[in-house]
Structure formats: structure tokens, C-alpha cells
């Protein structure tokens, strides 16, 4: 039976969602990237996924180049296409993986950008309101820095994920993998204040359900709303180039600068490989080099 490229994509996405437990956000990203591939295949008259040839993959790569996409975007698109073709072979829709020899473009090494401890302190001390929104904003920022969790992980927290007795929070990361992360006293105080004096007022406006952080209408706080909170607070604090990921980068960098073991930081961040975490060691090495150059009388 013939399987069209579009049908193959939908079947792959269903499998990724059900069997691998990928988030709706990740599935949506896969769908967007593969939609362009399907469009190229349809334009070339390919109606059967088993008939896709290397020339079709090359045509898609050329189309990406014509759009002037960054190397990281090209690599992401190709990764999705390779996942599709691996699935076609696994499901015996196709007899060979025509993307086997495809290599992503070489990406420039980008060191993660964090901010200094003093800048982070300014950020965290900026939300001063004692109203529900102010209490929530302070809890959001403190949790981001205290846990090093991704913004989606923090927004996905439920009240029951807090283990107050042991000072821990249960974070659900990529692939629905859970990890326990300690929460410091400042973050615990901010969260407790939010739960007691802020959350009940917003929960009464809607169906917040189990969500820890709520928006103005009582539902789970959205990514867009969280982004706007962070941007507003950063502007008020006078700290530039702040994004939700800045908190994660700063968390890792500050821990390593304070002497934490890289494998402990790996566990806290939820990285599958220590190699991913080790990029932060380059940041701290750069910091040490700058300090040496500035302080040593014969460094320059």
C-alpha cells in the first residue's frame, strides 16, 4: 500500500508523542520543519514515501540554502528529515535510508551567556509587589535560578511537585524524564509566599488545577506571559540581554565557579551527556583567564 510523505510524517509524529513522550512543543517543531520537506517532495511529484531518492533530499537541502537559513536552522531541519527516514526504514515503508550520508553543516561554537552574581541578585530583588502578580513573578524568577530548569519545565510544575519537607522539586524534562533538584531558602520563601498569599486569589479566577504558577485569568502561566515578565523585570533592573535561558546558563556557570562537580551540574540540569554540560567549563576557564590577565603583573 502506498504511503504518502504527508501521511508518513503524521504517523511519525504520533509515534514520537505516544512512545517517546515528546512534548506538544517539540512535536509542533517537528511538524513545522517536516512541512517544508513534504512541500518540496510534492513539488517534485513524489507521492510515495518509499520512492524518495537522494536527489529529493538534496533538493530540499538546496531549498534551505536558498532561504538563507542559519546553519543551526539547516541542521535542525535535516535532523527532522533524518528522523523521518529512519522511521520509514524501521516501519519497512522504505528499503533504505536515503539520508544516511547526509551531514549537517558545521555549527560555530557558541558559549552560553550568563550574567554575574550581582546582576542576578538585582534581577531577583526587582519584583517587590506584595500583590498576587508580584508574588508570582518573584517565585518564577527565584525558581528559574534556584533550579536551573528550562522555562517549559518550570511552567510545567504542579503544586504536588514540591517536596517542601526535603527542600526539593520534581522537574519533568525532555522525554518525560524526571529529576529531583534542591531548592534554596530564598526560592522556598518566595514560593511559600506565593502559595499562601498569591495563588489562591488567581486560582479563584479560573481553573488553575494543579499548576504551580498561574496567569492573570487563573490558568497555567504561559510561555509568552513568562517571557514578558522576565523582559519587564530585566528592564527595570537595568540588566541587558536577559532571556529565560539566561537563568539556566547562570545557574550552571555560578555553580561551577563555586566549585561544584561537573557531573553534579549535569544531573541538576538534566543533560543526557556530560559533554553538553562541559561547555560551561569553557566559560569558567575564560573567566579565570580574564582574571589572570587583569591581575598578574607579567600576564601581558
C-alpha positions as CSV (number, residue, x, y, z in Angstrom):
1,X,0.0,0.0,0.0
2,X,1.3,3.5,-0.9
3,X,2.1,5.8,2.0
4,X,2.3,9.5,1.0
5,X,5.1,11.7,2.6
6,X,2.4,13.7,4.5
7,X,0.8,10.6,6.0
8,X,4.3,9.2,6.9
9,X,5.0,12.5,8.8
10,X,1.8,12.3,10.8
11,X,2.4,8.6,11.7
12,X,6.0,9.5,12.8
13,X,4.7,12.4,14.9
14,X,2.1,10.2,16.5
15,X,4.8,7.7,17.5
16,X,7.1,10.3,18.9
17,X,4.3,11.7,21.0
18,X,2.9,8.3,22.3
19,X,6.0,6.1,22.5
20,X,8.7,8.6,23.3
21,X,6.6,11.1,25.2
22,X,7.8,14.2,23.5
23,X,6.1,17.4,24.4
24,X,3.5,19.1,22.3
25,X,6.0,22.0,21.8
26,X,8.6,19.5,20.4
27,X,6.1,17.8,18.2
28,X,4.9,21.1,16.8
29,X,8.5,22.0,15.9
30,X,9.0,18.7,14.1
31,X,5.7,19.3,12.2
32,X,6.9,22.7,11.1
33,X,10.3,21.5,9.9
34,X,8.9,18.5,8.0
35,X,6.1,20.5,6.4
36,X,8.7,22.2,4.2
37,X,10.2,18.8,3.3
38,X,6.8,17.5,2.3
39,X,6.2,20.6,0.2
40,X,9.5,20.1,-1.7
41,X,8.6,16.4,-2.3
42,X,5.1,17.3,-3.6
43,X,6.6,19.9,-5.9
44,X,8.9,17.3,-7.3
45,X,6.0,14.9,-7.9
46,X,6.9,12.4,-5.1
47,X,3.6,10.9,-3.9
48,X,5.0,7.7,-2.3
49,X,7.4,7.9,0.7
50,X,9.1,4.7,-0.4
51,X,10.1,6.4,-3.7
52,X,12.0,9.3,-2.1
53,X,15.5,9.4,-3.6
54,X,18.8,11.1,-2.5
55,X,18.2,13.7,-5.2
56,X,15.0,14.7,-3.4
57,X,16.8,15.2,-0.2
58,X,19.5,17.2,-2.0
59,X,16.8,19.4,-3.5
60,X,15.4,20.1,0.0
61,X,18.8,21.0,1.3
62,X,19.2,23.3,-1.7
63,X,15.9,24.9,-0.9
64,X,17.0,25.5,2.7
65,X,20.2,27.2,1.3
66,X,18.1,29.4,-1.0
67,X,16.2,30.6,2.1
68,X,19.4,31.9,3.7
69,X,18.8,30.0,6.9
70,X,21.4,29.9,9.6
71,X,23.5,26.8,9.9
72,X,21.7,25.8,13.1
73,X,18.3,26.1,11.4
74,X,19.5,23.9,8.5
75,X,20.9,21.4,10.9
76,X,17.5,21.3,12.8
77,X,15.6,20.7,9.5
78,X,17.9,18.0,8.4
79,X,17.7,16.3,11.8
80,X,13.9,16.1,11.4
81,X,14.2,14.7,7.9
82,X,16.7,12.1,9.0
83,X,14.4,11.0,11.8
84,X,11.6,10.6,9.3
85,X,13.7,8.4,7.0
86,X,14.9,6.3,9.9
87,X,11.3,5.7,10.8
88,X,10.5,4.8,7.2
89,X,13.1,2.1,7.3
90,X,12.1,0.8,10.7
91,X,8.5,0.6,9.6
92,X,9.5,-1.1,6.4
93,X,7.9,1.6,4.3
94,X,11.3,2.2,2.6
95,X,14.1,-0.3,2.0
96,X,16.9,2.1,2.6
97,X,17.7,5.3,4.4
98,X,18.5,7.8,1.7
99,X,19.7,10.4,4.3
100,X,22.3,8.1,5.7
101,X,25.2,10.0,4.1
102,X,23.8,13.5,4.8
103,X,25.9,15.6,7.2
104,X,24.6,18.7,8.9
105,X,26.5,21.9,8.4
106,X,29.3,22.6,10.9
107,X,28.0,24.9,13.6
108,X,30.0,27.7,15.1
109,X,30.7,27.0,18.8
110,X,28.6,29.3,20.9
111,X,29.4,29.6,24.5
112,X,26.3,30.1,26.7
113,X,25.8,33.6,28.0
114,X,25.1,34.0,31.7
115,X,25.2,37.1,33.9
116,X,27.2,37.9,37.0
117,X,26.0,37.0,40.5
118,X,25.4,40.7,41.3
119,X,23.3,41.2,38.2
120,X,21.3,38.1,39.1
121,X,20.8,39.4,42.6
122,X,19.5,42.7,41.1
123,X,17.0,40.8,38.9
124,X,15.7,38.7,41.7
125,X,15.2,41.6,44.0
126,X,13.4,43.7,41.5
127,X,9.8,42.3,41.8
128,X,8.8,44.0,45.0
129,X,5.0,44.0,44.9
130,X,3.0,42.1,47.6
131,X,0.1,41.6,45.3
132,X,-0.6,38.2,43.6
133,X,1.2,39.1,40.4
134,X,4.3,40.4,42.2
135,X,4.5,37.3,44.5
136,X,4.2,35.1,41.4
137,X,6.8,36.9,39.4
138,X,9.3,36.6,42.3
139,X,8.5,32.9,42.7
140,X,9.0,32.4,38.9
141,X,12.4,34.1,38.8
142,X,13.7,32.5,42.0
143,X,12.7,29.0,40.8
144,X,14.4,29.6,37.4
145,X,17.7,30.5,39.1
146,X,17.4,28.1,42.0
147,X,16.8,25.0,39.9
148,X,18.4,25.8,36.5
149,X,15.4,24.3,34.9
150,X,14.2,25.2,31.4
151,X,11.3,27.7,31.2
152,X,9.0,24.9,30.0
153,X,9.9,22.7,32.9
154,X,9.2,25.5,35.5
155,X,5.9,26.4,33.9
156,X,5.0,22.7,33.8
157,X,5.4,22.3,37.6
158,X,2.4,21.4,39.7
159,X,2.0,22.2,43.3
160,X,2.5,18.5,44.1
161,X,5.9,18.6,42.5
162,X,7.2,20.5,45.5
163,X,8.7,18.3,48.3
164,X,8.9,21.0,50.9
165,X,10.0,18.7,53.7
166,X,13.2,17.9,51.9
167,X,13.6,21.2,50.1
168,X,13.3,19.5,46.6
169,X,11.3,20.0,43.5
170,X,10.4,17.2,41.0
171,X,11.2,18.5,37.5
172,X,10.0,16.7,34.4
173,X,12.4,17.2,31.5
174,X,12.8,16.1,27.9
175,X,11.4,12.7,27.1
176,X,9.2,12.9,30.3
177,X,12.3,12.1,32.4
178,X,12.1,13.3,36.0
179,X,14.8,14.6,38.3
180,X,14.9,15.9,41.8
181,X,16.5,19.3,42.2
182,X,17.3,21.1,45.5
183,X,15.6,24.5,46.1
184,X,17.4,27.1,48.2
185,X,16.0,29.0,51.1
186,X,15.3,32.2,49.0
187,X,13.3,30.3,46.4
188,X,11.5,28.3,49.0
189,X,10.5,31.6,50.8
190,X,9.3,33.1,47.5
191,X,7.3,30.0,46.6
192,X,5.7,29.8,50.1
193,X,4.7,33.4,50.0
194,X,3.1,32.9,46.5
195,X,1.2,29.7,47.6
196,X,-0.1,31.4,50.8
197,X,-0.8,35.0,49.8
198,X,-0.9,35.0,45.9
199,X,-2.0,31.8,44.3
200,X,-5.4,31.5,46.0
201,X,-6.5,34.8,44.6
202,X,-5.6,33.9,41.0
203,X,-6.9,30.4,41.3
204,X,-10.3,31.7,42.1
205,X,-10.5,33.4,38.7
206,X,-10.2,30.2,36.7
207,X,-9.4,26.6,36.6
208,X,-5.7,26.6,37.5
209,X,-6.0,23.0,38.5
210,X,-2.7,21.6,39.9
211,X,-0.5,24.2,38.2
212,X,2.0,25.9,40.5
213,X,2.3,29.2,38.6
214,X,-0.9,30.8,37.4
215,X,-1.6,33.6,34.9
216,X,-4.0,36.6,35.4
217,X,-7.0,34.5,34.4
218,X,-6.3,31.7,36.7
219,X,-4.9,29.2,34.2
220,X,-1.4,27.8,34.0
221,X,1.1,30.6,33.3
222,X,2.0,30.7,29.6
223,X,5.5,30.9,28.0
224,X,4.6,34.2,26.4
225,X,3.5,35.7,29.7
226,X,6.6,34.4,31.5
227,X,8.8,35.9,28.7
228,X,7.1,39.3,29.2
229,X,7.6,39.1,32.9
230,X,11.3,38.4,32.5
231,X,11.8,41.2,29.9
232,X,10.0,43.7,32.1
233,X,11.9,42.8,35.2
234,X,15.2,42.9,33.4
235,X,14.4,46.3,32.0
236,X,13.5,47.6,35.5
237,X,16.7,46.1,36.9
238,X,18.9,47.6,34.2
239,X,20.3,44.2,33.1
240,X,20.6,43.7,29.4
241,X,20.3,40.6,27.2
242,X,18.2,38.5,29.6
243,X,16.0,35.6,28.4
244,X,14.5,32.6,30.3
245,X,17.6,30.6,29.3
246,X,19.9,33.2,30.9
247,X,18.8,31.9,34.3
248,X,19.8,28.3,33.3
249,X,23.1,29.4,32.0
250,X,23.9,31.5,35.0
251,X,22.8,28.6,37.4
252,X,25.4,26.3,35.7
253,X,28.2,28.8,35.5
254,X,27.8,30.1,39.1
255,X,27.8,26.5,40.4
256,X,30.9,25.6,38.5
257,X,32.7,28.8,39.6
258,X,31.7,27.9,43.1
259,X,33.5,24.6,42.9
260,X,30.6,22.2,42.0
261,X,31.5,19.0,40.2
262,X,30.6,19.0,36.5
263,X,28.7,15.7,36.9
264,X,26.6,17.0,39.7
265,X,25.7,20.0,37.5
266,X,24.9,17.6,34.7
267,X,22.4,15.8,36.9
268,X,20.8,19.1,38.1
269,X,20.4,20.4,34.5
270,X,19.1,17.1,33.2
271,X,21.7,16.7,30.5
272,X,21.9,13.2,29.0
273,X,25.6,13.6,28.4
274,X,28.3,15.3,30.5
275,X,29.7,16.6,27.2
276,X,26.8,19.0,27.0
277,X,27.5,20.3,30.5
278,X,31.2,20.7,29.9
279,X,30.6,23.7,27.6
280,X,30.2,25.6,30.8
281,X,33.7,24.7,32.0
282,X,34.9,26.7,29.0
283,X,33.0,29.7,30.3
284,X,34.6,29.5,33.7
285,X,38.0,28.9,32.1
286,X,37.5,32.1,30.2
287,X,36.6,33.9,33.4
288,X,39.8,32.6,35.1
289,X,41.9,33.7,32.1
290,X,40.4,37.2,32.2
291,X,41.1,37.5,35.9
292,X,44.7,36.3,35.5
293,X,45.3,38.7,32.7
294,X,43.9,41.6,34.7
295,X,45.7,40.7,38.0
296,X,49.0,39.2,37.2
297,X,51.8,41.8,36.7
298,X,53.5,39.8,33.9
299,X,50.4,38.4,32.2
300,X,50.6,41.0,29.4
